Amino acid sequence: MDKLLLICLALAINLGSLVWHLNVDSENPGSDITRQSIIWQDRERTYWLHLPPKDKMDGPLPILFHLHGGGGTGKGTAKLTYGRFNDIADREGFIVVYPDAIAKNWNDGRTEHLKPENIGVDDVGFIEAIVERLKSQYQIDPDRIFTTGMSNGGFMSTRLLCDRAELFRGGAILTASISEGYFSQCAPSQPVGVLVMNGTADPIVPYTGGEIRLFGKNRGSILSHEDFVAFWKEKNGCLEELQGEHIPNTKPWDGTQVEIRNFRNCHPRGSLKVYEIQGGGHTWPGGRQYLGRRLIGNTSREINACDVIWDFFSSLN
């Protein structure tokens, strides 16, 4: 990698997580999300809220949390996906929440990547407090609360499933798995629905596991994609993996192909589905190519991750 690329990548990295909202955050997120705040651990914490149209708010509403990556913000995350979750929420009738982390980094269990401001921050409790706030304001379906995120947001979503499986019906983890240090502490209280979506050519979070190293610094050691899948297969009691499905490669110019792995004979609450993005990078399929391919790899255009995620959550009993 030449000197110019190193400089660009240095500007795009915040303690081991990409600032994928470098350009996105400067844009107006639109009037469809509003800034909210709550006091947690004696400080103001903020989040961005999208509500469906009034005619979709008659019955109990599901909640979808979309957690930003390291260096990002909730507002920017809505733009990363071109507001697709908001569009789906308007059609299907659910609430979308885009929370903001302290110092733009979640305390996701990887102690190596924490800023001093993040030490001791209870982000699990913060997310739970938002749920309680929404329950006091709207009619919420307590068995339809979900989380998703990419990179730091993906690792944090994993932690939510580990620590609050009784609260979250399911989670979708993108470009992430779980840190080796936190792995022994992950003890879900019950099976949950899990969707995993990782790129095989991710230059930031290694698909094969091990250390996340950037500029000679350790950003945490993580489980491989395969070990992460095996972990949830065991936790969710899945007894059988079906033959893989290949999505037709209709956009060969994007450099990716998508393979789907389905599991069955799982615990009734323990679904598992895996999308392996062959040639995919540190990106959100169907989202913005927020930095050049030489820095973050390919963004798949074969699928839209938002649609895939909501279809999966909708299938959970």
N, C-alpha and C positions, 0 to 999 in steps of 0.2 A: 504494500500500500504506500503510495507516494506521500510526500510531506503535506501537500494541500489536502488530500483526503483525511490524513490524520488530524489536521487542524479542524476540518469540517466535522469530523466525528467527535472530536473533543467538545466542540460547541454543542453538539446534539446529545451529550451524555450527562446525566445528573446522578452522581454516585451509583453508577452501574445500570441505570435505566434510561432508555431513550426519551428525550424530550420531543415526543412526536407531535406535540401541539405547538411547535415552534412558530408555524404560520397560522395554524388553525385558531389559536386563542385570540389572535388579533381581529378575528372576524366577529361580526354581530351574530350571536346565536339565534336571533329571531325572537319573536314575542311568544313562542310556544313553550318556553321554559322560563321559570321565575326563580330568583334567588331566595332561599330560605335560610334561617339560622336557628341554632339551638345551643344551649349552654351544656357543655359536657367536660368533666374534669376541670371545672372552674375557668373555662375559656369558651369563647364563642367559636362554634364550628358551623360551617356553611355547607349547603347542598343546593342543587338545582332540580326543580320539580317540573315534570310534564304531566298534565291531567288530560284524560280523554274528553271528548265533547260531552255535554250534559246528558244527551240522550243515551250515552254509554255508561252512565254512572248510577243507574237505578239499582243494580244488584251488588253483591259483595265483589270488591275489586282486587284482582291480583296486584302484586308489586314486583317490579323488576329493578334491581340495583345494577347499574353499569359503572364499574369502578375504573377510574383513569389509571394510566401507567405512570411510572416514575417521571417526575418533572412536569406532569400534565395537570389539568384541572377538570372538574366536572363539566364546565361550560365547553371546553375544547373537545371533550370526548363526544359530545353530541354532534359536533362537526366532523369528527373523525369518521363517523358512519354515515355522513350526509343526512343526519336526522332520521335514519331509517327506523329505529326503534319507536320514535314518536309517531311515525306514519302507521306502523303496525298497531301501536297502542290506540290510535284513533279509530282504527278499523275493528279491533278485537275487544277494546274496553279494558285497559289496565293502566296503572300508574308507573311512570318511569322516574327513577331517582338517580341523579348524577352527583355523588358526594365529593367533597374536596378534602384531601389529606392535609395534615400539617406539613409544612415545608415541601409540599408536593410529592411526598413519599409515604406509602403505607407501611405500618409496622406488621409485615406479613410473615414474620418468623425467621427471616434471614438477617441475623444480627450484623453481618458484615457490611450491609448496604445502608445501615441506618445513619441518618444525620443526628447530631446531638439533640436537635429539637424533637426527634421522634422517639428517643429513649423514654420508656415508661408510658407512652401514649397507648391508650386502650381503644384501638380502632374497632375492635369487635363490639365493644360496648357502645361506641358511637353509632355504628350502624343499627344496633338493636334499639338505641334510643330514638332514632329516626322512625323505625317501625312503630314504636309506641306512640310517638307524636302523630303519625298518620292514622293510627287506630283511633285516636281521640278526635280526629278531624273528619274522617271519611268511614264509610262502611267497607271494611277490609276483609278479604277472604284469608283467614289465618293459615290455610293449608296451601296457598298459592303464592308464596313469597320466594323469589329467585334472585340469584346473583350471577353476574358475569364480569369478565374483565380480561385485559390483555397485559402480559408482562407483569409488572408490579401489581396491577389490578387483578391479573389472573392468579398470582401467588396469594394475594389477599382473599380472593374468592375461595381458594382452597382452604385457607385458614378458617373462613366463616363456616364452611362445611364441616371441618374438623371440630370446631368449638361449639357450633350452634346447629347441629343437624336437626334438632327438634324444632327449630325456627324456620330453616330454609328447606323447602321441598326439593330444590335442585340447584345445580350450578353448572355453568359452562366456562371451562378454563381454556384460555387461548395463549399461545406462546409462553407457556409456564408449566410447572409441575409443583414440586414441594421441596423445600430445602432439606438437606440431609440432617441438619441439626434439629429441625422442628418435626421431622418425620416420626420420631419415637413418641412425640406428644400428641400426634393426631389420632384421636380415639372417638370417632363419631358415635353419638349416643344411639343412633339408629341408621339404617340404610337410607340413602338419598339418591335422587336422580343425578347422574353425572354425564356431561358431554365434554370430551377432550378434543381440542383442535390445535395441532402443532405442525409447523413446517419442518420438513426434513433438512432444509438448507438454511436454518435460522443462524445468522452470524453472531447473534448476541446471547441468546439462551440456548446452550448446546442440546440438540435433540438426543444425543447419546449420554447426557448427564455429565456430572463432574463439576469442576470449577467454572464459574462465570468470571473470566478474567478480561479486564480492559486496561490497557496501558500498564500492564504489570501488576495491577491491583486485584485482589481477590474480592469479588462481589457476592460470594456465597457458593457453596457446593450444593448441587441439586440432584434429585433422582432423574434418571433417564425417562424419556417418554414411555418406553416399554415397561419399565418398573412401576411408573406411576399408574399406567393402565392396569397392570397386574394387581396393584394395591387396591384399586377400587373394584376390580373384579372379585377379589376376596371379600372385601368389606360389604359389598352388595349381594354376596351370595350367588353370583352368576356361575352357572354350571356348564354353560356351553357357548362357544363362539361360532357363529355361522361363517360360511364362506364369504370372503370380502367382495364388496361391490365396487366397480369402477365407474365413476361418472364420465360420460362421453366427453372427450377433450375437444370441445367446440371452439376454444380460444387458444390455440397452440402458441400464439404470440406472447402470452403472459408468462411462459416458462414453467407452468405448473400443471399437475394432474392431481385428481382427488380420489382417494380410496376411502371407502366407508367400512368400518368394522362394527358389526352388530352382535349383541350378546343376548341370550335368552335363558329361561329357567332361573331368573334372578329372584331375589326377595321381592314381594309385591311392591315395596316402596323403593327398590334398589335398581333402577334402570341404569344401563351403561351404553353409551354410543361413542364411537371414536372416528374422527375425521383426520386422516393423515394427508397433509398437503405436500405431495411430492414436488420438490423444487421450491417450496414456499419459504418465505423469509420471516423476519420479525415484523409481521404485518397482519392487518385485519382483512380477511377475504371479503372482497366487495367494497372495502373502504378506501380511504385516500392512500395514495403512494406518497406518504408524508415526507420522505427523504429519498434520495436516489437509490437505485437498485444496488449499486456498488457498496453502499453503506448498510442497507437494511434488508436487501434481498427482494425477491419477487412478491407482488401482491396478486393473489389468485383472483381471476375474474370468472372462474367456472361456477362459483357459488357466491351467495351473499350470506355472510355469517349471521347477520341479524335474523334473516328469515329462517335459516337452519336452526338457530337457537330457540326462537319462539315456537317453531313447529315441534321441537323436542320437548320443551316445557309443556306445551299444550297436550302432548301425548301422555303425560304423567297422570296416573290415577290419584 
